Amino acid sequence: MDGASERPACLVAGGGRREAEAAAHLVRLGLEVRGFGLPVPAGWREIAPAGTLEEGARGAVLLLLPVAGVGEQGELPVQPALVDHAGPPRLSPAALEALSPGAVVAVGGASAWLRRECGRLKLRLEEYRERDDFATLNAVPTAEGAIRVAIGELPVTVQGCCALVLGFGRCGRALSRRLLALGARTLVAARRPEDRCRAWEEGHQPVPFDRLAQMAGQADVIFNTVPAPVLGADILERTAPEVVILDIASAPGGTDFDAARALGRRALLLPGIPGQAATRTSGRILAETAARLLWPTRSTPLFEGG
């Protein structure tokens, strides 16, 4: 850990296979990478395992934390078998103090505790989940993963089916384009008139949210991308009995899952779908986002032709 490497040091702490892939890609981008609580396959010798968070953080210019974030007291999401710990390991103030002065702390979404500690220590906190570059790229594995689940759940082909997409942000647009390319009839529900105009221009049938109940019955599959309650009992009861509902919004999603169960509707919440559907690509997206935080003017190889 105290070797003579001249590369800047980075600690990737917690998470799953997506974060492990990110760690491997950060090595290729020129960092000395240390890992804590990562499911690193045997043979990945380029990632140095850290016995403790404090050890891994020592002198690091970047601390990359999971997309899911950390707990209110710094608890890290890790697989219990990967760490010698009685409970969830905690990102302590001592670990943050061990970082290089002014280091970047990159996390999907920060807890109030992490914000306070980074402010106290004058560390540069970056919440990458809502960054436009990360979110735009991440919409691709999200959309492909959701469509993969839909193909497994639907009793009909995507071609010729009616797909209703709620929301026309990054994920909604990525989904709608791919569904249309596969031959689905795509209905897009959006609140803003300009989004409905854009949806029409791209070949979808726009639906105002106040007409959602009238249109929901046409759908073979419904994808929700809106992180707010949008699929309540009043709309769910108007859907076809065999409809498949896939919610890819941030937990707890925008679907009333209790009402769906009571009505006998098949409704699934799909958390972390990019990391499950395209682990390597989603890991590279995460790594290259982190690299841009360190080196804003440097292009990255996978997505910018660097």
MOHUJO-V936079 format. One record per residue. SS is DSSP state (h for helix, s for strand, l for the rest). PHI is phi in whole degrees, 0 to 359 (* if undefined). D_FIRST is the distance of its C-alpha to the first C-alpha in Angstrom with 1 decimal. Layout:
ss/phi/d_first
SS/PHI/D_FIRST
SS/PHI/D_FIRST
//
This chain:
ss/phi/d_first
l/*/0.0
l/258/3.8
l/295/5.6
l/268/9.0
l/300/9.3
l/266/12.3
l/284/12.3
l/297/12.3
s/267/9.7
s/222/11.3
s/247/11.2
s/255/14.0
s/236/15.3
l/80/18.4
l/101/21.3
l/231/22.5
h/294/22.8
h/299/23.4
h/293/20.1
h/295/18.4
h/295/20.4
h/298/19.5
h/300/15.8
h/298/16.8
h/288/19.1
h/296/16.7
h/300/14.8
h/294/18.3
l/273/18.9
l/106/16.3
l/255/13.3
s/277/9.6
s/252/9.9
s/246/8.2
s/236/11.0
s/227/12.7
l/69/16.1
l/261/16.7
l/280/19.2
l/277/17.2
l/298/19.5
l/301/18.8
l/100/18.0
l/275/15.8
l/286/12.9
l/287/12.0
l/259/10.6
s/277/7.3
s/290/8.7
l/261/8.0
l/292/10.1
l/224/11.5
h/295/12.3
h/298/11.6
h/297/8.0
h/292/7.8
h/279/10.2
l/301/8.9
l/76/10.3
l/287/11.0
l/269/14.4
s/218/15.3
s/245/15.4
s/260/17.4
s/254/19.5
l/296/22.1
l/302/25.5
l/288/27.1
l/86/25.5
s/237/24.6
l/287/27.1
l/297/29.1
l/247/26.8
l/87/23.5
s/297/23.7
s/262/21.6
l/285/23.4
l/223/21.6
l/286/23.1
h/306/23.4
h/292/22.5
h/269/19.0
l/226/17.9
l/270/18.8
l/213/20.9
l/289/24.7
l/225/25.2
l/300/23.6
l/297/20.2
s/244/20.8
l/284/19.0
l/275/19.6
h/304/20.4
h/298/17.6
h/294/15.1
h/293/17.1
h/294/17.2
l/283/13.5
l/293/13.8
l/298/14.7
l/306/18.5
l/74/20.6
l/299/18.0
s/274/19.6
s/250/19.8
s/255/21.4
s/215/23.3
l/304/26.4
l/211/28.5
l/268/27.6
l/280/29.0
h/300/30.8
h/298/28.1
h/295/25.3
h/298/27.7
h/298/28.5
h/294/24.9
h/294/24.0
h/296/27.2
h/298/26.7
h/267/23.3
l/57/24.6
l/269/22.0
s/270/23.5
s/275/24.4
s/233/25.4
s/263/27.3
h/277/27.3
h/298/29.6
h/259/32.7
l/296/31.7
h/296/34.3
h/295/32.1
h/296/30.0
h/295/33.1
h/294/35.3
h/293/32.9
h/293/32.1
h/296/35.9
h/291/36.1
h/295/34.1
h/297/35.7
h/295/39.2
h/296/38.7
h/295/37.3
h/295/40.2
h/293/42.7
h/300/41.2
h/296/41.8
h/300/45.3
h/300/46.2
h/287/45.4
h/264/47.4
l/284/50.4
l/274/53.6
l/232/54.4
l/285/52.8
l/295/51.1
l/298/53.6
l/91/56.7
l/277/55.2
s/255/55.2
s/248/51.8
s/253/51.6
s/250/48.5
s/263/48.2
l/99/46.6
l/229/46.3
l/275/43.0
h/299/40.1
h/291/39.9
h/299/43.7
h/291/44.3
h/298/41.8
h/296/43.4
h/299/47.0
h/300/46.6
h/289/45.2
h/296/47.9
h/296/50.6
h/296/49.4
l/276/49.6
l/97/53.2
l/280/53.1
s/274/55.4
s/255/53.0
s/258/54.1
s/238/51.8
s/266/52.2
l/217/51.2
l/280/52.4
l/276/52.5
h/304/55.4
h/294/53.4
h/290/51.0
h/292/54.0
h/296/55.4
h/295/52.1
h/298/52.1
h/297/55.7
h/298/55.0
l/273/52.3
l/104/54.8
l/261/54.2
s/266/56.8
s/285/55.9
s/227/56.6
l/293/56.8
h/297/55.2
h/284/58.6
h/249/59.8
h/297/56.9
h/298/59.1
h/289/61.8
h/267/59.4
h/299/57.0
h/293/59.5
h/280/59.2
l/281/55.6
l/276/54.4
s/217/50.8
s/238/49.5
s/250/46.0
s/256/45.1
l/244/42.5
l/268/43.8
l/276/41.6
l/203/44.8
l/296/47.7
l/233/49.7
s/250/50.8
l/269/52.9
h/300/55.6
h/297/58.2
h/272/56.6
h/301/55.3
l/289/58.8
l/267/60.0
l/279/57.6
l/292/58.6
l/303/58.1
l/265/56.0
l/299/53.7
s/252/49.9
s/244/48.0
s/240/44.3
s/254/42.5
l/250/39.4
l/287/39.3
l/303/36.7
l/305/37.2
l/270/39.9
l/82/41.4
l/242/44.9
s/252/46.9
l/278/48.9
h/292/47.6
h/295/50.0
h/294/53.0
h/299/51.8
h/298/51.7
h/297/55.1
h/271/56.6
l/76/55.1
l/268/53.0
s/275/49.8
s/231/47.1
s/235/43.4
s/266/40.5
l/243/37.7
l/286/34.5
l/63/31.4
h/297/33.6
h/297/31.6
h/293/28.5
h/273/30.8
h/277/33.1
l/214/30.9
h/302/27.3
h/292/26.0
h/297/28.2
h/294/27.4
h/294/23.7
h/293/24.2
h/301/26.4
h/296/23.8
h/297/21.1
h/287/23.6
h/296/24.8
h/298/21.4
h/296/21.2
h/293/24.7
h/292/23.6
h/283/21.1
l/233/23.5
l/302/27.0
l/265/28.8
l/267/26.9
l/285/28.4
l/247/26.5
h/291/27.3
h/281/28.6
h/247/30.9
h/231/31.7
l/70/32.1
l/283/29.2
//
